[in-house]
Amino acid sequence: MPCVNGQSYRVAVVTGAGSGIGAGVVAELARDGWAVVLAGRRADALARVAAGLPDHADRLEAVATDVTDEEAVRALFDRAVARFGRVDLLFNNAGGGAPPRDLDTIPLAEWQAVVDVNLTGAFLCTREAFRVMRHQDPRGGRIINNGSISAHTPRPQSIAYTATKHAITGLTKSTALDGRPYDIACGQIDIGNAATDMTERMAQGIPQADGSVRPEPRMAAADVARAVAYMAGLPLDANVATMTVMATKMPYVGRG
């Protein structure tokens, strides 16, 4: 296990680390003693997150990364190994959606953009994490994928987001199976209504399955970060296969 100032630490890569849940997870892991590589498209946003954690600056590395770019993802993990020597955790968090539209009006390019980030980006990061974890010494590590409760109970006019998040469940299960011989654990966290910029419109009113538009409760993103940190902190012989964390009063159970 790598050391800084005589203290050992584990090494995490967090994608989508420049804001929202990703930024919260970076802070939580850093406070728990992890070294963290922050990945995201905007270098300025990553720098702001890192600057907000001055007590942990010696264990943070910001790497501007487009997760849809195969070479950039390879460079991200090479940088993590060069700086910290290994990778113990990947939090596959980068993702996005598309504007709500009637299904027959969705442009192919819009569909493809969501697939590229949410699914292909997660695969590319998983592949590189697997490569590093399989061959490092001590061997192994953990991958946590950010899924969504929408994968199981969709919102209206969200087919690209829903389909890709449903596919993340398949990615998680296959990675968990293929990782067994190499001590690589993989689990998924399905999140409902964390209070981030992406969910701001939920507080104002969002379309429901019955055709109405109603505001929905949200929960603190810090609560999601604590859940991820719990999953990350387990020994490799234990794994949370799937966790759902959600705003208690959101219309999920019984949505429809």
C-alpha positions as MATLAB code, in Angstrom:
seq = 'MPCVNGQSYRVAVVTGAGSGIGAGVVAELARDGWAVVLAGRRADALARVAAGLPDHADRLEAVATDVTDEEAVRALFDRAVARFGRVDLLFNNAGGGAPPRDLDTIPLAEWQAVVDVNLTGAFLCTREAFRVMRHQDPRGGRIINNGSISAHTPRPQSIAYTATKHAITGLTKSTALDGRPYDIACGQIDIGNAATDMTERMAQGIPQADGSVRPEPRMAAADVARAVAYMAGLPLDANVATMTVMATKMPYVGRG';
ca = [
       0.000    0.000    0.000;
       1.479    3.410   -0.975;
       2.653    5.831    1.712;
       2.693    9.613    2.102;
       4.515   11.095    5.091;
       4.812    7.628    6.569;
       1.071    6.901    6.369;
      -0.394    4.198    4.126;
      -3.422    4.912    1.971;
      -5.634    3.384   -0.682;
      -5.970    4.918   -4.137;
      -9.259    5.847   -5.821;
     -10.160    7.143   -9.279;
     -13.415    9.145   -9.361;
     -14.920   10.191  -12.689;
     -17.329   13.082  -12.991;
     -15.426   14.525  -10.034;
     -15.866   18.210  -10.838;
     -19.321   18.659   -9.323;
     -22.280   17.056   -7.608;
     -22.025   13.480   -6.398;
     -18.523   13.030   -7.771;
     -17.175   16.029   -5.871;
     -18.907   14.831   -2.721;
     -17.385   11.367   -3.040;
     -13.910   12.858   -3.560;
     -14.269   14.822   -0.315;
     -15.599   11.853    1.643;
     -12.875    9.487    0.431;
     -10.156   12.058    1.102;
     -11.402   12.510    4.650;
     -11.357    8.713    5.030;
      -7.667    8.658    4.152;
      -7.774    7.748    0.455;
      -5.558    9.212   -2.224;
      -7.922   10.348   -4.970;
      -7.452   10.945   -8.687;
     -10.145   13.371   -9.832;
     -11.274   12.912  -13.440;
     -13.637   15.111  -15.431;
     -13.854   17.121  -18.617;
     -13.347   20.550  -17.026;
      -9.920   21.150  -15.508;
     -11.133   24.306  -13.745;
     -13.930   22.433  -11.974;
     -11.542   19.707  -10.826;
      -9.137   22.345   -9.545;
     -11.906   23.974   -7.504;
     -12.842   20.667   -5.888;
      -9.213   19.940   -5.021;
      -8.677   23.482   -3.705;
     -11.605   22.958   -1.336;
      -9.682   20.121    0.355;
      -6.401   21.820    1.340;
      -5.729   19.406    4.210;
      -5.539   16.534    1.714;
      -3.688   18.260   -1.146;
      -0.761   15.823   -1.052;
      -3.147   12.941   -1.835;
      -5.128   14.523   -4.677;
      -4.389   14.480   -8.404;
      -6.656   16.201  -10.944;
      -6.640   14.832  -14.493;
      -8.841   16.422  -17.166;
     -10.426   13.441  -18.931;
     -13.139   12.804  -21.499;
     -14.361    9.320  -20.605;
     -15.553    8.764  -24.184;
     -11.953    9.077  -25.448;
     -10.157    5.720  -25.296;
      -6.661    7.228  -25.230;
      -7.608    9.774  -22.575;
      -8.970    7.041  -20.313;
      -5.813    4.975  -20.718;
      -3.764    8.062  -19.871;
      -5.887    8.680  -16.768;
      -5.095    5.292  -15.277;
      -1.456    5.464  -16.317;
      -1.270    8.805  -14.505;
      -2.861    7.330  -11.391;
      -0.315    4.521  -11.306;
       2.583    6.877  -12.032;
       1.559    9.202   -9.175;
       0.348    6.737   -6.544;
       1.576    3.311   -7.637;
      -1.747    1.466   -7.893;
      -5.554    1.766   -8.119;
      -7.749    0.254   -5.391;
     -11.071    1.818   -6.366;
     -12.863    3.160   -9.419;
     -16.080    5.097   -8.894;
     -17.658    5.166  -12.354;
     -19.718    8.308  -11.878;
     -19.466   10.360  -15.087;
     -22.797   10.512  -16.877;
     -25.527   12.656  -18.314;
     -28.933   12.699  -19.896;
     -30.758   14.366  -22.759;
     -33.656   16.833  -23.006;
     -37.086   15.230  -22.560;
     -38.619   14.525  -25.970;
     -41.256   12.363  -27.559;
     -39.532    9.122  -28.520;
     -40.109    9.523  -32.270;
     -38.400   12.940  -32.311;
     -35.089   11.946  -30.709;
     -32.114   12.605  -33.031;
     -29.675    9.714  -33.372;
     -26.785   11.988  -32.400;
     -28.500   12.828  -29.107;
     -29.078    9.153  -28.337;
     -25.488    8.308  -29.243;
     -24.072   11.068  -27.027;
     -25.817    9.607  -23.966;
     -24.673    6.074  -24.846;
     -21.106    7.290  -25.348;
     -20.851    8.883  -21.898;
     -23.051    6.689  -19.736;
     -22.215    3.271  -21.151;
     -19.130    3.345  -23.351;
     -17.369    5.740  -20.966;
     -18.114    3.460  -18.029;
     -16.857    0.466  -20.012;
     -13.604    2.191  -20.988;
     -12.903    3.159  -17.382;
     -13.828   -0.320  -16.166;
     -11.519   -1.915  -18.710;
      -8.553    0.198  -17.662;
      -9.227   -0.264  -13.951;
      -9.474   -4.016  -14.524;
      -6.142   -3.979  -16.366;
      -4.390   -2.215  -13.504;
      -6.065   -4.118  -10.668;
      -5.463   -7.514  -12.242;
      -1.714   -7.046  -12.527;
      -0.800   -4.931   -9.496;
       0.672   -6.286   -6.273;
      -1.217   -6.815   -4.012;
      -3.696   -7.826   -6.702;
      -7.305   -6.691   -6.931;
      -9.525   -3.729   -6.232;
     -13.120   -2.523   -6.348;
     -15.281   -0.887   -9.006;
     -18.475    0.945   -8.030;
     -20.828    1.959  -10.830;
     -23.287    4.826  -10.507;
     -26.545    3.377  -11.786;
     -29.973    4.900  -11.272;
     -33.369    3.908   -9.960;
     -34.633    5.130  -13.335;
     -33.094    1.991  -14.824;
     -35.818   -0.002  -13.070;
     -38.650    2.524  -13.033;
     -38.266    5.024  -15.901;
     -39.337    8.618  -16.018;
     -41.354    9.873  -19.007;
     -39.357   10.847  -22.101;
     -36.024    9.497  -20.847;
     -35.347    6.490  -23.065;
     -31.622    7.107  -23.669;
     -30.839    7.701  -20.008;
     -32.995    4.769  -18.884;
     -31.553    2.338  -21.420;
     -27.956    3.192  -20.607;
     -28.485    2.984  -16.859;
     -30.235   -0.363  -17.300;
     -27.160   -1.477  -19.250;
     -24.935   -0.391  -16.368;
     -26.507   -3.159  -14.309;
     -25.332   -5.670  -16.899;
     -21.890   -4.089  -16.901;
     -21.774   -4.363  -13.119;
     -22.795   -8.022  -13.017;
     -20.423   -9.071  -15.802;
     -17.528   -7.193  -14.217;
     -18.251   -8.786  -10.844;
     -18.233  -12.230  -12.440;
     -15.143  -11.696  -14.576;
     -13.313  -10.075  -11.677;
     -13.627  -13.003   -9.286;
     -10.407  -14.788  -10.330;
      -8.430  -11.553   -9.860;
      -9.880  -10.299   -6.545;
     -11.772   -7.511   -8.297;
     -15.129   -6.739   -6.696;
     -17.818   -4.754   -8.488;
     -21.028   -3.237   -7.177;
     -23.578   -0.617   -8.114;
     -25.264    2.253   -6.322;
     -28.665    3.370   -7.618;
     -29.366    6.948   -6.583;
     -32.682    8.747   -6.433;
     -32.951   12.545   -6.265;
     -29.638   13.670   -4.809;
     -29.575   17.462   -4.556;
     -27.181   18.504   -7.331;
     -27.307   20.969  -10.214;
     -28.608   18.159  -12.442;
     -31.685   17.678  -10.260;
     -32.481   21.328   -9.585;
     -35.585   21.185  -11.771;
     -37.041   18.426   -9.587;
     -37.543   20.917   -6.778;
     -39.540   23.158   -9.149;
     -41.622   20.457  -10.791;
     -40.972   17.481  -13.045;
     -43.286   15.399  -15.289;
     -44.817   12.326  -13.670;
     -46.049    9.126  -15.298;
     -49.676   10.204  -14.869;
     -49.070   13.323  -16.970;
     -48.942   15.758  -14.047;
     -46.000   17.983  -13.162;
     -45.047   17.968   -9.499;
     -42.024   18.908   -7.388;
     -40.113   16.024   -5.827;
     -38.151   15.857   -2.561;
     -34.371   15.620   -2.790;
     -31.674   14.441   -0.387;
     -28.208   15.760    0.375;
     -25.477   14.610   -2.004;
     -23.266   14.129    1.068;
     -25.496   11.236    2.112;
     -24.790    9.533   -1.205;
     -21.074   10.136   -0.721;
     -21.177    8.403    2.652;
     -22.922    5.419    1.077;
     -20.237    5.157   -1.616;
     -17.499    5.436    1.014;
     -19.105    2.575    2.953;
     -19.099    0.371   -0.140;
     -15.520    1.374   -0.912;
     -14.303    0.620    2.594;
     -15.323   -3.041    2.672;
     -12.612   -5.715    2.474;
     -12.414   -7.394   -0.919;
     -13.978  -10.580    0.408;
     -17.217   -8.627    0.967;
     -19.201   -6.707   -1.629;
     -22.362   -4.627   -1.876;
     -23.721   -5.915   -5.179;
     -26.479   -3.299   -5.376;
     -27.434   -0.436   -3.079;
     -30.346    1.959   -3.505;
     -30.158    5.314   -1.727;
     -32.948    7.799   -2.330;
     -34.925   10.691   -0.959;
     -37.378    9.043    1.425;
     -40.513   10.762    0.115;
     -39.781   10.761   -3.614;
     -42.403    8.987   -5.782;
     -40.396    5.893   -6.651;
     -42.005    2.944   -4.876;
     -45.366    2.797   -6.606;
     -44.365    5.230   -9.356;
     -46.673    4.903  -12.327;
];
